[in-house]
Amino acid sequence: MDNVMEFLPFLIPLAIAQFALLGYTLYHILTHSNYKRGNRTLWLVIAIIGMEFIGPILYFLIGREE
């Protein structure tokens, strides 16, 4: 239990950043209709399943159309 308490100050900001990035990604997916690759449903699934930074980062790198 003490080990978890030692890492808690590092884990809380990471969790906040993860959920903020996921929230922004979901907002962007739902408010835009054009994507470089795939469609809205595909990117929603990727962003939610790959929630731990990977899904949102993939969307912004290869899915989002400027």
C-alpha positions as CSV (number, residue, x, y, z in Angstrom):
1,M,0.0,0.0,0.0
2,D,2.9,2.4,0.7
3,N,4.3,1.9,-2.8
4,V,1.0,3.1,-4.3
5,M,1.0,6.2,-2.1
6,E,4.6,7.0,-3.2
7,F,3.5,7.0,-6.9
8,L,0.2,8.8,-6.4
9,P,1.5,12.3,-7.0
10,F,2.8,11.1,-10.4
11,L,-0.3,9.0,-11.3
12,I,-2.9,11.7,-10.7
13,P,-1.6,14.2,-13.2
14,L,-1.1,11.4,-15.8
15,A,-4.7,10.3,-15.3
16,I,-6.0,13.9,-15.6
17,A,-3.9,14.4,-18.8
18,Q,-5.2,11.1,-20.2
19,F,-8.8,11.9,-19.7
20,A,-8.4,15.5,-20.9
21,L,-6.8,14.2,-24.2
22,L,-9.6,11.6,-24.6
23,G,-12.2,14.2,-24.0
24,Y,-10.8,16.6,-26.5
25,T,-10.4,13.8,-29.0
26,L,-14.0,12.6,-28.6
27,Y,-15.2,16.2,-29.0
28,H,-13.2,16.7,-32.1
29,I,-14.4,13.4,-33.6
30,L,-18.0,14.2,-32.9
31,T,-17.9,17.7,-34.3
32,H,-16.0,17.0,-37.5
33,S,-17.2,14.9,-40.4
34,N,-14.2,14.6,-42.6
35,Y,-11.3,12.3,-41.8
36,K,-8.1,11.4,-43.8
37,R,-8.7,7.7,-43.2
38,G,-11.7,5.8,-41.8
39,N,-15.0,7.2,-40.6
40,R,-16.5,8.6,-37.3
41,T,-17.4,5.2,-35.9
42,L,-13.9,3.7,-36.5
43,W,-12.2,6.6,-34.8
44,L,-14.6,6.6,-31.9
45,V,-13.8,2.9,-31.3
46,I,-10.1,3.4,-31.7
47,A,-10.1,6.4,-29.3
48,I,-12.1,4.7,-26.7
49,I,-10.5,1.3,-26.8
50,G,-7.0,2.7,-27.2
51,M,-7.8,5.2,-24.4
52,E,-4.4,5.2,-22.8
53,F,-2.9,7.9,-25.0
54,I,-2.5,5.7,-28.0
55,G,-6.0,6.0,-29.5
56,P,-6.2,9.8,-29.3
57,I,-2.7,10.3,-30.5
58,L,-3.3,8.0,-33.5
59,Y,-6.4,10.0,-34.4
60,F,-4.5,13.3,-34.3
61,L,-1.6,11.9,-36.3
62,I,-3.3,9.9,-39.1
63,G,-7.1,10.4,-38.8
64,R,-7.7,14.1,-38.4
65,E,-8.2,16.2,-41.6
66,E,-7.1,19.8,-41.3
